[in-house]
Each structure stands twice: as C-alpha cells, then as structure tokens.
C-alpha cells in the first residue's frame, strides 16, 4: 500500500471574500492511494483550521490506515471514527471510497448503495464586494442560480439593486453575519425580492431563535455552520428547514449520508455544499446527490484551474463522467505546477 500526501496552492479566478475572511489562492492537501485514488482536504476561508493542523491530522490518519491488512467497506466506518479534524478525515474517507470503487469496478454511489447522480444543478457564489460590483458579477455570470454572500453593513444597498436582475434565481448566505433582529428584517425584505433560500442568517449561538423565523415569508432557512454530525442534526433540527451537508464538516460521506437520511426521514430539505476545492473535493457530495434538493458545489469553478478530470461543469449543470469509477483522475501537468512545500 502506497499512501502519499501532497500540498497544492491554487490561485483563485478572483478574490473570494466572505463575512469574516478572504482569499486570493487556496492551499489544500491531497491524499493519494496507490498513485491513483485521491482525496482532498480543504479548509474554510472563514473558519479554518490551519493548514498545519490539517496536515498533521492527515499524517496521523495515514499511519493508522497503513496498519490495515485489507481495505473493505468497513474501513470507511473505521476511518470515519478517527479522532482527527473532520477536514482531514474527509480527505481520507474520499480516498477510500474511490479505492473501493476502482478496485470493485463499481460506481462510487453503487458502493454506497444510493442512486445515480442526475440533474445536479449548482449555484455559483458571488463573494462580498461593493454592491455595484456584486450586481455586475451576477449579470455577467453564466450561472442562472446565484448565491450572494451577505453579512456586512452594505447588505441594504444590495437589496435596492436586486430589482435590476433578470433571469437569475438568487439565494443568500449571510455566514452568520446578522443579529436576530437584522435577520428577521432581511428575511422579510429578501422574500419580497423573490429570494426563497437563505443560509445561516445568524451565528449558531442564536440557532434557537430560528424557530421564530422559519416558515415565514415562504423562505427556506438553511443551517450550515454547526451542522457537522448526525448528533448536531438531532440537536438543532427543530430550528431549520434545510441542512447544509459539507463533507469537510461531517468528516466525509459516511457521516454526511447519515445526516441526509435523517433529514429525508424528517421531510427536511437537504443542501450539499463545499469549500473552495477541486472536483476531487466535491466528488463525495456528488456520490450522494440523489438525496439532495439544493446544490452549492461551485468550488472548482472558483479556482483558476481544476486539477482533475471526471466531473464537468456546463453552467449550473454538473455532469459526472461515466469513467468516474475510482474517482476523479489527477491532471498531472496542472497538478504538479501548483505543488508547494
């Protein structure tokens, strides 16, 4: 068994700014099994953790995997139980599911026992900028589904400009940047502009107040921050309409699928989201996309270049190549130019 880790710093197409952070390039760590099966660890621009911690935990996880005699489906549960940060864990789980797919010659979703990815239409994120520049970026985007980052003092000015948009399905992510009072005001005003999906209106600290906000104005309230595990889902589920599942927060597809199945049983909506990552990073989400209602999987579109093949974007539509068995394949000539120490 050969297990390698490689660190890449990939420039972004443009500066990516959210309520409490920004980036012009993204440093992610890739795990590679037997020179073929890949996983990706991508931290949050806003919340971290540091690349040093991610790397340290991946190395710890790699050493545990090397002790395994044979990788089987049970290995997914074993790796999911590692006491390391969920971003590092997700990279290792992603690598293992791709290995199981490749070695069995089954599609990854078949290995997981879920449906084929079809009809996946992702939003595209417009990060925080001047209101005029954000509206310009929305109009210039080929994506019909747009997620606007909000959560700062210029939100009201953006509201006034939304009426100028045509042919766009607008969603909003406040990244916890609103107080409860402002959230109530903004949810009402955005609903009047036709916005139907609003993500993380306040910080997790005030999640208990969401039950007074949800169900109003025909808006779906999505919980992202704090929605990490099945236990989190059970703890907070009375307070939101939709769970945003990110592999980097859940520690990979095994825990992510458990959350999705619980939400489905409760008749909740499910969104699949991502960090700023390549198609290797979003692959696990696509594998369980048959369980979701909304998709925010634009990470590869934010990068200067994607570093893998197997997943294609056609505006909002995400297409999975029929050769995806074994997961996305690294484009060596692009991958190697971004390698950093």
C-alpha positions in Angstrom: 0.0 0.0 0.0 1.5 3.4 -1.1 0.0 6.4 0.6 1.2 9.9 -0.3 0.1 13.4 0.7 0.7 16.5 -1.5 0.1 20.2 -0.7 -1.1 22.4 -3.5 -1.6 26.2 -3.6 -4.1 27.0 -6.4 -4.8 30.6 -7.4 -8.5 31.7 -7.5 -10.0 33.4 -10.5 -10.7 36.4 -8.3 -10.5 37.4 -4.6 -13.1 35.4 -2.6 -14.4 37.3 0.3 -17.0 36.3 2.9 -18.3 37.9 6.1 -15.2 37.1 8.2 -12.4 36.2 5.8 -11.0 36.4 2.2 -8.5 34.6 -0.1 -6.8 35.0 -3.4 -5.4 31.5 -3.5 -6.3 28.2 -1.8 -3.9 25.8 -0.2 -5.4 22.3 0.0 -3.8 18.9 0.8 -4.4 15.8 -1.4 -4.2 12.2 -0.3 -3.2 9.6 -2.9 -3.5 5.9 -2.5 -1.5 3.6 -4.8 -0.8 6.6 -7.1 -4.5 6.6 -8.3 -7.2 7.0 -5.7 -7.5 10.6 -4.4 -9.0 12.6 -1.6 -8.8 16.4 -0.8 -8.7 18.4 2.4 -10.0 21.9 2.0 -10.4 24.3 5.0 -12.9 27.1 5.3 -11.8 30.6 4.2 -13.8 31.9 7.2 -13.3 29.3 9.9 -10.1 27.4 9.1 -8.5 25.3 10.7 -4.9 26.0 9.8 -3.2 24.0 7.0 -0.6 22.8 9.6 -3.3 21.2 11.7 -4.9 19.6 8.6 -1.6 18.2 7.5 -0.7 16.9 11.0 -4.0 15.1 11.3 -3.8 13.6 7.8 -0.4 12.2 8.6 -1.8 10.7 11.8 -4.7 9.1 9.8 -2.4 7.8 7.1 -0.3 5.9 9.7 -3.5 4.3 11.0 -4.6 3.3 7.5 -1.2 1.7 6.8 -1.8 -0.7 9.7 -4.9 -2.2 7.9 -4.4 -5.6 6.3 -7.1 -5.1 3.7 -9.3 -2.1 2.8 -13.0 -3.1 2.8 -16.3 -1.2 3.1 -15.9 -1.5 6.9 -12.7 0.6 6.5 -15.0 3.6 5.7 -16.6 3.4 9.1 -13.2 2.9 10.8 -11.7 5.9 9.1 -14.8 7.9 10.0 -14.2 7.1 13.6 -10.6 8.6 13.7 -10.2 11.3 16.3 -8.8 13.9 13.9 -10.3 17.1 12.5 -13.2 16.4 10.0 -11.5 18.1 7.0 -8.5 15.7 7.2 -10.9 12.8 7.9 -12.9 13.7 4.8 -9.9 13.6 2.5 -9.1 10.1 3.8 -12.7 8.9 3.5 -12.9 10.2 0.0 -9.7 8.4 -0.9 -11.0 5.1 0.5 -14.4 5.3 -1.3 -12.6 6.0 -4.5 -10.4 3.0 -3.9 -13.3 0.7 -3.2 -15.0 2.0 -6.4 -11.9 1.4 -8.5 -11.0 -2.0 -7.1 -14.6 -3.3 -7.4 -15.2 -1.6 -10.8 -18.4 -0.2 -9.4 -19.5 3.4 -9.4 -18.9 5.1 -6.1 -22.6 5.7 -5.5 -23.2 2.0 -6.1 -20.6 1.2 -3.4 -22.6 3.4 -1.0 -26.0 2.0 -2.1 -27.5 5.2 -3.3 -28.9 6.5 -6.6 -27.1 7.7 -9.7 -26.2 11.5 -9.8 -28.6 13.1 -12.3 -30.0 16.6 -12.7 -27.4 18.2 -10.4 -27.7 22.0 -10.8 -25.4 24.1 -8.6 -25.5 27.7 -7.6 -22.5 29.9 -8.2 -21.2 32.1 -5.4 -20.7 35.8 -5.6 -18.5 36.9 -2.8 -18.7 40.1 -0.9 -17.6 43.2 -2.8 -19.1 46.6 -3.4 -22.8 46.3 -4.1 -22.4 47.6 -7.7 -19.6 45.1 -8.4 -21.6 42.2 -7.0 -24.6 43.1 -9.2 -22.2 43.4 -12.2 -20.7 39.9 -11.4 -24.2 38.4 -11.1 -25.2 39.8 -14.5 -22.0 38.6 -16.1 -22.3 35.1 -14.7 -23.5 32.3 -17.0 -25.0 30.5 -14.0 -28.7 31.1 -13.6 -28.6 30.1 -9.9 -26.6 32.6 -7.9 -25.7 32.6 -4.2 -24.9 36.0 -2.8 -22.6 36.3 0.2 -24.0 38.8 2.7 -23.4 39.7 6.3 -21.9 43.2 6.3 -23.0 46.8 6.5 -23.7 47.1 2.8 -26.5 44.4 2.7 -29.3 47.0 2.5 -27.6 48.6 -0.6 -27.6 45.2 -2.3 -31.3 44.9 -1.6 -32.0 48.0 -3.6 -30.2 46.7 -6.6 -31.7 43.2 -6.7 -34.7 44.5 -8.7 -32.4 45.2 -11.7 -31.6 41.5 -12.1 -33.4 39.4 -14.7 -33.4 35.6 -15.3 -31.5 34.8 -12.1 -32.5 32.5 -9.2 -31.0 34.4 -6.2 -30.1 32.7 -2.9 -28.4 34.3 0.0 -25.7 33.2 2.5 -25.2 35.5 5.5 -22.5 33.3 7.0 -23.9 34.1 10.5 -23.3 37.8 10.0 -26.7 39.1 11.1 -28.2 39.7 14.5 -31.6 38.1 15.2 -33.3 41.4 14.6 -31.5 42.1 11.4 -32.1 38.5 10.3 -35.8 39.0 10.7 -35.7 42.2 8.7 -33.5 40.8 6.0 -35.5 37.6 5.6 -38.7 39.7 5.1 -37.1 42.1 2.6 -35.3 39.4 0.6 -38.5 37.4 0.4 -40.1 40.5 -1.2 -37.4 40.4 -3.8 -38.2 36.8 -4.6 -35.4 35.1 -2.6 -36.5 31.7 -1.5 -33.4 30.2 0.1 -31.4 31.9 2.9 -28.4 30.2 4.5 -27.0 30.8 8.0 -28.8 34.1 8.9 -27.2 34.2 12.4 -24.4 32.5 14.2 -25.0 29.1 15.8 -25.2 30.9 19.1 -28.7 32.1 18.2 -29.9 29.0 16.4 -32.7 28.5 19.0 -34.3 31.8 17.7 -34.6 30.4 14.2 -37.8 28.6 15.0 -39.4 32.1 15.2 -38.0 32.9 11.7 -38.5 29.7 9.7 -41.7 29.1 7.9 -42.3 32.8 7.4 -42.4 34.5 4.0 -42.1 31.3 2.0 -38.3 31.2 2.7 -36.3 28.1 3.3 -33.8 28.6 6.2 -30.6 26.6 5.8 -28.3 25.6 8.6 -24.6 25.4 7.6 -22.3 26.4 10.4 -22.7 24.0 13.3 -24.2 21.3 11.1 -21.3 18.8 11.3 -22.6 15.5 12.5 -25.7 13.4 12.9 -25.8 14.5 16.6 -25.8 18.1 15.5 -28.7 17.4 13.2 -30.7 15.8 16.0 -29.9 18.7 18.4 -30.9 21.5 16.0 -33.4 20.0 13.6 -36.4 21.8 15.1 -34.9 25.1 14.2 -34.3 25.0 10.4 -35.9 23.9 7.1 -32.8 22.6 5.4 -29.5 21.0 6.4 -26.4 22.0 4.5 -24.1 19.0 4.4 -20.4 19.6 3.6 -18.1 16.6 3.6 -15.3 18.8 5.1 -17.6 19.4 8.2 -19.0 15.9 8.5 -15.7 14.1 8.1 -16.7 12.6 4.8 -19.5 10.8 3.0 -20.4 8.2 5.7 -21.4 10.7 8.3 -22.8 13.0 5.6 -25.1 10.3 4.3 -26.3 9.6 7.8 -27.4 13.2 8.2 -29.0 13.1 4.7 -31.0 10.0 5.6 -32.2 11.5 8.9 -33.2 14.8 7.2 -35.0 12.9 4.5 -36.9 10.9 7.1 -38.0 14.1 8.8 -39.1 15.7 5.5 -36.4 18.3 5.7 -34.7 19.8 2.7 -31.0 18.9 2.0 -28.3 21.1 0.5 -24.9 19.8 -0.4 -22.2 22.4 -0.1 -18.5 22.6 -0.4 -15.4 24.5 0.5 -13.2 26.1 -2.2 -11.8 22.9 -3.6 -11.2 20.9 -6.8 -13.5 18.3 -8.3 -11.8 15.8 -6.1 -13.1 17.6 -3.1 -16.7 17.8 -4.3 -16.8 14.2 -5.6 -18.2 12.7 -2.3 -21.1 15.1 -2.4 -21.9 14.2 -6.0 -21.9 10.5 -5.0 -24.9 11.1 -2.6 -26.5 13.8 -4.7 -29.6 11.7 -5.3 -30.5 12.5 -1.6 -30.3 16.3 -2.0 -32.6 19.2 -3.0 -30.1 22.0 -3.4 -26.5 22.1 -4.6 -23.8 24.6 -3.8 -20.9 22.8 -5.4 -19.1 25.5 -7.3 -15.7 25.1 -5.6 -13.9 24.0 -8.8 -15.4 27.0 -10.7 -13.8 29.4 -8.3 -10.3 28.0 -8.8 -8.0 29.3 -11.6 -7.9 25.6 -12.9 -9.4 22.4 -11.8 -6.7 19.8 -11.3 -8.7 16.6 -12.1 -11.0 15.1 -14.7 -14.2 13.1 -14.3 -16.6 15.9 -13.3 -17.6 18.6 -15.7 -19.5 21.9 -15.4 -21.9 23.1 -18.0 -23.0 26.4 -16.5 -25.1 25.3 -13.5 -25.2 21.6 -14.5 -22.6 19.2 -13.0 -22.0 16.2 -15.2 -20.4 13.1 -13.9 -18.3 11.2 -16.5 -19.1 7.6 -17.0 -15.4 6.9 -16.4 -15.7 8.2 -12.8 -15.1 4.7 -11.4 -12.2 5.1 -9.0 -13.0 8.8 -8.6 -11.7 11.9 -10.4 -8.3 11.5 -12.1 -5.5 14.0 -11.5 -4.4 16.1 -14.5 -0.6 15.7 -13.8 0.6 18.7 -15.9 -1.7 21.1 -14.0 -1.4 19.4 -10.6 2.3 19.5 -10.5 2.6 23.2 -11.2 0.7 24.1 -8.1 2.7 21.8 -5.7 4.0 23.7 -2.7 6.0 22.8 0.4 
